[in-house]
Amino acid sequence: MQIDIVSLFPEMFKGPLGHSILKRAQEADVLKINVTNPRDFAFNKHNIVDDYPFGGGVGMVMKPDPIFRAVENIITSTNIINRRVILMCPGGYRLDQEKVKELAGYEQLILLCGHYEGIDERVRLHLVDESISIGDYVLTGGELPAMVIVDSVARMLPGVLGSSSSAPQDSFYNGLLEYPQYTRPRDFEGMVAPEVLLSGDHAKIKRWRNKQALKNTLERRPELLKNKELSPDDAKLLAEIIAEQTGD
């Protein structure tokens, strides 16, 4: 997969995208990441990319022409058909794991990072395929959301994680929060890891983990269960959890 990021601050991506899993993915040629500065496509004396908003108001708005030119240059130079152009925007679709899995199916993502008071609306209407938000709060720019998308999507690509079974065990992958994890020492200052995890009984371990995932979701994110189609076994586990909590 190739991910192209359009940002006024390319230097922000050097650290986060150059370490750990993302670094290994790029070294293995599973993932290619490029950052384009729209200032390079602002054909004026001072490479100006923003201007005052029509109608008045505070702040500045990013001009459409440098962004259009930057994206058109990316598309022409890469010549990838199966792509998605995405605007990082507070008013966009809120990112979730289903969207992450969908985005991982493209060969190329082009992520546009806004700044100032936003981007000229014509970019959203005529250039991008969709807008995405990472939450209901305001950030200085689109760079951090772009990093979140790069990281979350990269985890879905074959060969990125050490094990092919790692991603399906992540929180939200199957609509539930992840079960608790434990490692050595077994007894840490009187806090003992659950006995079942050291039993060697894989069926019991699987049942315990499923139950804990359901319990965590019920306690921390109960809204996720409303749209979750539970298997008969998981439905029984959830009923068991509720009975334990209510004392029935």
C-alpha positions in Angstrom: 0.0 0.0 0.0 1.0 3.6 -0.6 -0.1 6.4 1.6 0.5 10.0 0.5 0.0 12.8 3.1 -0.5 16.4 2.1 0.7 18.6 4.9 2.2 22.0 5.6 4.4 20.4 8.2 6.1 17.3 6.7 8.7 17.3 9.5 6.0 16.3 12.0 5.8 12.8 10.4 9.5 11.9 10.6 9.5 10.6 14.2 6.1 8.8 14.5 6.3 7.1 11.1 10.0 6.1 11.4 9.9 3.7 14.3 8.5 0.4 15.4 5.9 -1.4 13.2 5.6 1.4 10.7 9.4 1.5 10.2 9.5 -2.3 9.6 6.6 -2.2 7.2 8.4 0.4 5.1 11.7 -1.5 5.2 9.9 -4.6 4.0 8.2 -2.7 1.2 4.7 -3.6 2.5 4.0 0.1 3.0 5.2 3.2 1.3 4.7 6.7 2.9 5.3 10.0 1.2 4.6 13.5 2.5 3.9 16.4 0.1 3.9 20.0 1.1 1.2 22.1 -0.7 3.5 25.1 -0.4 5.5 23.5 -3.3 2.4 23.9 -5.4 1.6 27.5 -4.4 2.7 29.3 -7.6 3.2 32.8 -6.1 6.1 34.8 -4.9 6.0 33.8 -1.2 4.4 30.3 -1.6 1.3 31.5 0.2 -1.3 28.8 0.8 -3.9 30.6 2.9 -6.1 33.7 2.6 -8.8 35.6 4.5 -12.2 34.0 4.5 -14.9 35.4 2.2 -17.6 37.0 4.3 -15.2 38.0 7.0 -14.3 36.3 10.3 -11.2 35.4 12.3 -8.3 33.3 11.1 -7.2 32.2 7.6 -8.5 29.5 5.2 -6.3 27.2 3.2 -6.6 28.0 -0.5 -7.9 25.3 -2.9 -5.5 25.6 -5.8 -2.2 24.4 -4.1 -4.1 21.4 -2.7 -5.7 20.5 -6.0 -2.3 20.8 -7.7 -0.6 18.7 -5.0 -3.2 15.9 -5.2 -3.2 15.9 -9.0 0.6 15.6 -9.0 0.4 12.6 -6.6 -2.2 10.9 -8.7 -0.3 11.5 -12.0 3.0 10.4 -10.6 1.8 7.2 -8.9 -0.9 6.2 -11.4 -2.7 4.0 -9.0 -6.4 3.4 -9.7 -7.6 1.8 -6.5 -7.2 4.8 -4.3 -9.1 7.0 -1.8 -8.6 10.7 -1.2 -9.5 11.6 2.4 -9.8 14.9 4.2 -9.0 15.0 7.9 -12.0 16.9 9.2 -13.8 17.3 12.6 -17.1 17.0 10.7 -16.2 13.8 8.9 -17.1 10.1 9.6 -15.8 9.1 13.0 -13.0 6.6 12.5 -13.7 3.1 13.8 -12.3 -0.4 13.2 -14.7 -1.2 10.4 -13.6 1.9 8.5 -10.0 1.0 9.1 -10.5 -2.4 7.6 -12.2 -0.8 4.6 -9.4 1.7 4.1 -6.9 -1.2 4.2 -8.5 -2.6 1.1 -7.2 0.3 -1.1 -3.9 0.4 -2.8 -3.4 4.1 -2.1 -4.7 6.6 0.4 -4.2 10.3 0.0 -4.7 12.1 3.3 -5.2 15.8 3.3 -4.3 17.7 6.5 -6.1 21.0 7.2 -4.8 23.9 9.3 -5.8 27.4 10.4 -9.6 27.8 10.1 -9.9 24.9 7.7 -9.7 24.2 4.0 -11.7 25.9 1.2 -15.0 23.9 0.9 -14.4 23.3 -2.8 -11.7 20.8 -1.8 -14.2 18.7 0.1 -16.9 19.0 -2.5 -14.8 18.3 -5.7 -11.5 16.7 -4.7 -11.9 14.3 -1.8 -13.8 11.0 -1.6 -14.7 11.3 2.0 -13.9 13.2 5.3 -12.8 11.4 8.4 -12.6 12.5 12.1 -10.9 10.6 14.9 -13.1 12.1 17.6 -15.4 14.9 18.7 -12.7 17.3 19.7 -10.6 20.0 18.0 -6.9 19.6 17.1 -4.5 22.2 15.7 -4.3 20.4 12.4 -4.9 17.2 10.5 -1.4 15.8 11.0 -2.2 13.8 14.2 -5.4 12.3 12.7 -3.4 11.4 9.6 -0.9 9.6 11.8 -3.7 7.7 13.5 -5.0 6.5 10.2 -1.6 5.4 8.9 -0.9 3.4 12.1 -4.3 1.8 12.3 -4.5 0.9 8.6 -0.9 -0.4 8.5 -1.8 -3.0 11.2 -4.3 -4.5 8.8 -1.8 -5.1 6.0 -0.5 -8.6 5.5 3.1 -8.9 6.7 3.1 -5.8 8.9 2.5 -7.5 12.3 4.7 -10.3 13.6 1.7 -12.7 13.6 -1.2 -13.0 11.3 -3.4 -13.5 14.3 -2.4 -10.3 16.1 -4.8 -7.9 14.5 -8.0 -10.0 15.0 -7.2 -10.0 18.7 -7.0 -6.2 19.0 -9.8 -4.3 20.7 -12.7 -3.3 18.3 -11.5 -5.7 15.6 -14.6 -7.9 16.2 -16.7 -5.3 17.8 -15.6 -5.9 21.4 -12.8 -4.6 23.7 -9.8 -6.9 24.1 -9.5 -9.3 27.0 -6.9 -8.7 29.7 -3.3 -9.8 29.2 -0.9 -11.2 31.8 2.8 -12.2 31.7 5.6 -13.1 34.2 5.9 -12.9 37.1 2.9 -15.0 38.0 2.7 -13.4 41.4 3.6 -9.7 41.6 3.5 -8.3 45.2 0.4 -10.5 45.9 -1.3 -9.7 42.6 -1.7 -13.1 41.0 -2.4 -13.8 37.4 -5.6 -15.8 36.8 -5.1 -19.6 37.3 -6.9 -20.5 34.1 -4.3 -18.9 31.9 -1.7 -21.3 33.2 -3.9 -24.4 33.1 -2.9 -25.4 29.6 -6.6 -26.1 28.9 -7.1 -24.1 25.6 -10.9 -24.5 25.7 -11.1 -23.0 29.2 -8.6 -20.2 28.3 -10.6 -19.3 25.2 -13.9 -19.2 27.2 -12.3 -17.1 29.9 -10.9 -14.6 27.3 -14.3 -14.4 25.5 -16.0 -13.7 28.8 -13.5 -11.1 29.8 -13.8 -9.3 26.5 -17.6 -9.2 26.9 -17.3 -8.1 30.5 -14.8 -5.3 29.6 -17.1 -4.1 26.8 -20.2 -4.2 28.9 -18.5 -2.2 31.7 -16.6 0.3 29.6 -18.3 0.6 26.2 -21.8 -0.9 26.5 -23.0 0.8 23.4 -20.8 -1.5 21.3 -22.9 -4.4 22.3 -26.1 -2.9 20.8 -24.9 -3.5 17.3 -22.9 -6.7 18.0 -24.3 -10.0 16.7 -23.3 -12.4 19.4 -22.8 -16.1 18.9 -25.0 -18.4 21.0 -22.0 -19.1 23.3 -21.2 -15.5 23.7 -24.8 -14.7 24.4 -24.8 -17.2 27.2 -21.5 -15.7 28.5 -23.0 -12.2 28.5 -26.1 -13.5 30.4 -23.8 -15.1 32.9 -21.9 -11.9 33.4 -25.1 -9.8 33.9 -26.4 -12.4 36.4 -23.1 -12.2 38.3 -23.2 -8.4 38.4 -26.9 -8.2 39.5 -26.6 -11.2 41.9 -29.4 -13.1 40.2 
